[in-house]
Amino acid sequence: MSLTSIAQEKNLRGKRVLVRLDFNVPIAGGKITDDFRIIAALPTITLLRDAGAKIIAISHIEGKAAAKQDKKSKNSAADAPSLAPVAEYLVEKKVPVTFVPKYFTVAAEKTLDAMKDGDMVLFENLRINKGEKNNDEAFAQKLAAMADLYVNEAFPVSHRAHASIVGVPKFLPSFAGPNFMREVKNLSQAFTPERPFLFVLGGAKFDTKMPLIEKFLGLADFIFVGGALANNFFKELHYEIGESTVSEGDFHLSHMLETKKVFIPTDVVTGRATAKKVKLAHMIGRKDTISDAGPESLVQLADIVSRSKFILWNGPLGNYEDGFSDATLQLADIISKSRTTSIVGGGDTVAAIQSMGLMDKFTFVSTGGGAMLDFLANETLPGIEALEQGKE
């Protein structure tokens, strides 16, 4: 890939740098509850500030991530939460920033004109503008007109063909942020891995993740499929799955199982979070709901981990949000204690690692969820292609 890092640019003093960040973080009661993506962006902000750039930061934030925000805030559209709490958080972290609530206004222009070298502004949620998700060229041009250079430091959303990701690079000299470069470098290890290579894939939505399993059948030595994804394999084996979550459709998975590379839980956890029961995978009742991988499955996984030299993991092994986190937490502990090269990503997976204080025990923790999966499947992203093909 022919990506150029903004860290290689020598003369940034006094230049306006439009930085696409990913501040799509969960907020409750006006307070940020998970700052992983913000913390990941701080070194890039520091780099630009120290170089004397005038930082124009833009990001989106989704309703799901900020469901507890007051949608009647004067700084947000009815269907678009505000980034104001993020600006407040940055100030609390000793990162001076001026929050700009509206785009392309006289007041916004005055704020930009008043910037000094090293100053930073953060504009309101990109998605208050319909042109963002629609990749409207006129909107992209307006964003580009605010700056001299563009930096994409939003790997987690670079699988989306949105204006701030693929539109702006057509109009400005464009660069990847340092963390974006690290994402590409580390995730690319999965294409030429050390062996044995273990790929652990959890979560749901089998139809979107099946191409990834197909691809890694030729790259990995072991593929462990957990979470609701495993239920489709149980169905293929004619196991009873009760009332468990399962993706609709016939995926013809027998050829995967015949490779002897694909492993699924041998035992599972059913019942409510307060009344869990462990059952063999082929002994599920019609009223049961499979919610997590069982202890025997973790013993099997621990053995595979001990024999692996490279591990790639995305997605929880159970219904994490509903309290079925035991298997995911146990796997995090197992991998953290190994001496294996380990790359992990996905919201619930990272949350589990954070909750255990194990972030520094993994070789690399990706900020991406869907972007990580798309990059692994396609070896590129719309955001990467936009940077490669952008204005010289």
Salt bridges, closest charged atoms under 4 A:
ASP22 OD2 - ARG37 NH1 3.07
GLU62 OE2 - ARG127 NH1 3.10
GLU92 OE2 - LYS31 NZ 3.80
ASP113 OD1 - ARG16 NH2 2.93
ASP117 OD2 - ARG13 NH1 3.94
GLU132 OE2 - ARG20 NH2 3.57
GLU214 OE2 - HIS255 NE2 3.15
ASP221 OD2 - ARG195 NH1 3.07
ASP250 OD1 - HIS252 ND1 3.75
ASP288 OD2 - LYS279 NZ 2.67
ASP303 OD2 - ARG307 NH2 2.91
ASP326 OD2 - LYS276 NZ 3.48
ASP333 OD2 - LYS337 NZ 3.12
GLU379 OE2 - LYS215 NZ 2.81
